[in-house]
C-alpha cells in the first residue's frame, strides 16, 4: 500500500480495483472479508482505467476522499468484452476538482446529486445509461 500512497496517477487495473471495489457483500449477500484501505487517496490526481478484462462493483463512497482527482477516465479498449464497472448501490459523490470525466458505459441514469461541474472541461459519457446530469435542481 505504500506504493499506492505515493502515486498521483493510477492506470494499473488491479490497483484501481483495490481502491474502488465494494467489499461489503458477496453475490450471495454475505459480508466479504475486508481489508484496510486507508491509502493516500487524497493525493491521487488521475485514474485511467481500462475495463476490458474487469468486472466488479464500485462502492458508493469510492471517490469521497479523492479530493485532488482531476482526471477520471474509465474506458474499454476491447468493445467485444462485456466487462465494466457496476454501481449497484449508487454513487455518492464525484470530486469537486474534476477537469476530465470520461466514463464509457456509465451504469447510472444520473450523476451524483452533489456533483458540481464548475471545473469540468471535458465530459464524455459514451455508451452510458445517463439520461440527465443529476437528479433534482442545481443552483
C-alpha positions as CSV (number, residue, x, y, z in Angstrom):
1,X,0.0,0.0,0.0
2,X,2.9,2.4,0.4
3,X,3.4,2.4,-3.3
4,X,-0.2,3.4,-3.9
5,X,0.2,6.2,-1.3
6,X,3.0,7.8,-3.3
7,X,1.3,7.7,-6.7
8,X,-0.6,10.6,-8.1
9,X,-1.8,8.9,-11.4
10,X,-3.1,5.3,-11.4
11,X,-3.5,3.2,-14.5
12,X,-2.9,-0.4,-13.3
13,X,-6.3,-2.1,-13.4
14,X,-5.8,-4.2,-10.3
15,X,-4.5,-1.3,-8.2
16,X,-7.5,0.8,-9.1
17,X,-9.9,-2.2,-8.5
18,X,-8.4,-2.5,-5.0
19,X,-9.3,1.2,-4.3
20,X,-12.7,1.3,-5.8
21,X,-14.2,-2.2,-5.3
22,X,-17.2,-2.5,-3.0
23,X,-16.1,-5.2,-0.5
24,X,-19.3,-5.1,1.6
25,X,-21.2,-8.1,0.2
26,X,-20.6,-11.2,-1.8
27,X,-23.0,-12.1,-4.6
28,X,-24.9,-14.4,-2.1
29,X,-25.5,-11.4,0.3
30,X,-22.9,-12.4,2.9
31,X,-20.2,-9.9,4.0
32,X,-16.9,-10.2,2.3
33,X,-13.7,-10.3,4.2
34,X,-12.5,-6.7,4.4
35,X,-9.0,-5.2,4.4
36,X,-8.0,-1.8,5.5
37,X,-7.9,0.6,2.6
38,X,-6.6,3.7,4.3
39,X,-4.4,4.7,1.4
40,X,-3.3,8.2,0.4
41,X,-6.3,8.6,-1.9
42,X,-6.4,12.4,-1.3
43,X,-3.1,12.7,-3.3
44,X,-4.4,10.9,-6.4
45,X,-4.8,13.3,-9.4
46,X,-5.6,10.9,-12.2
47,X,-7.3,7.5,-12.7
48,X,-7.1,5.9,-16.1
49,X,-8.9,2.5,-16.1
50,X,-9.3,0.1,-19.0
51,X,-12.2,-2.2,-18.0
52,X,-11.6,-4.6,-20.9
53,X,-10.9,-7.5,-18.5
54,X,-12.6,-6.3,-15.3
55,X,-16.0,-6.7,-13.8
56,X,-16.6,-5.5,-10.3
57,X,-19.0,-3.5,-8.1
58,X,-17.8,0.0,-7.1
59,X,-18.5,1.1,-3.6
60,X,-20.8,4.2,-3.3
61,X,-18.1,6.2,-1.5
62,X,-15.2,5.2,-3.9
63,X,-14.3,8.8,-4.7
64,X,-15.2,10.5,-1.4
65,X,-11.6,11.0,-0.2
66,X,-10.1,11.7,-3.7
67,X,-10.1,15.5,-3.1
68,X,-7.5,16.2,-5.8
69,X,-8.7,13.9,-8.5
70,X,-8.7,15.9,-11.7
71,X,-8.7,13.2,-14.4
72,X,-11.1,10.3,-14.3
73,X,-11.1,8.1,-17.5
74,X,-12.9,4.8,-17.4
75,X,-13.0,3.1,-20.8
76,X,-13.0,-0.2,-22.6
77,X,-10.3,-0.8,-25.3
78,X,-11.9,-4.1,-26.3
79,X,-15.6,-3.5,-27.0
80,X,-16.2,-7.2,-27.7
81,X,-16.0,-7.9,-24.0
82,X,-19.0,-7.4,-21.7
83,X,-17.0,-6.2,-18.7
84,X,-17.1,-3.0,-16.8
85,X,-17.9,-1.4,-13.5
86,X,-21.2,-1.8,-11.7
87,X,-22.7,0.6,-9.2
88,X,-25.5,-1.5,-7.6
89,X,-25.6,0.8,-4.5
90,X,-25.3,4.1,-6.5
91,X,-22.5,6.6,-6.3
92,X,-22.5,9.2,-3.5
93,X,-20.1,11.8,-5.0
94,X,-17.6,12.8,-7.6
95,X,-14.6,15.0,-6.8
96,X,-15.1,18.8,-7.0
97,X,-11.7,19.3,-8.8
98,X,-12.6,17.0,-11.8
99,X,-11.5,18.5,-15.1
100,X,-12.0,15.4,-17.2
101,X,-14.9,13.0,-16.7
102,X,-14.7,10.2,-19.3
103,X,-16.7,7.2,-18.2
104,X,-17.8,4.8,-21.0
105,X,-20.7,2.5,-20.1
106,X,-21.6,4.6,-17.0
107,X,-24.3,2.4,-15.5
108,X,-26.5,5.0,-13.7
109,X,-29.1,7.3,-15.1
110,X,-27.7,10.5,-13.5
111,X,-24.5,11.8,-11.9
112,X,-24.4,12.2,-8.1
113,X,-26.7,14.9,-6.8
114,X,-23.9,16.9,-5.1
115,X,-21.6,16.8,-8.2
116,X,-20.5,20.4,-9.1
117,X,-19.2,20.6,-12.7
118,X,-17.7,24.1,-12.3
119,X,-14.1,22.8,-13.0
120,X,-15.2,20.3,-15.7
121,X,-13.5,20.9,-19.1
122,X,-14.5,17.7,-20.9
123,X,-17.4,15.3,-20.3
124,X,-17.5,12.1,-22.3
125,X,-20.1,9.5,-21.2
126,X,-20.4,7.5,-24.4
127,X,-22.4,4.2,-24.3
128,X,-23.7,5.1,-20.9
129,X,-27.2,5.0,-19.4
130,X,-27.0,8.6,-18.4
131,X,-30.4,10.4,-19.0
132,X,-29.8,13.6,-17.0
133,X,-26.7,15.1,-15.5
134,X,-28.1,14.9,-11.9
135,X,-31.4,14.4,-10.1
136,X,-33.2,17.4,-8.7
137,X,-32.2,21.1,-9.1
138,X,-28.8,22.9,-9.0
139,X,-28.1,26.5,-8.1
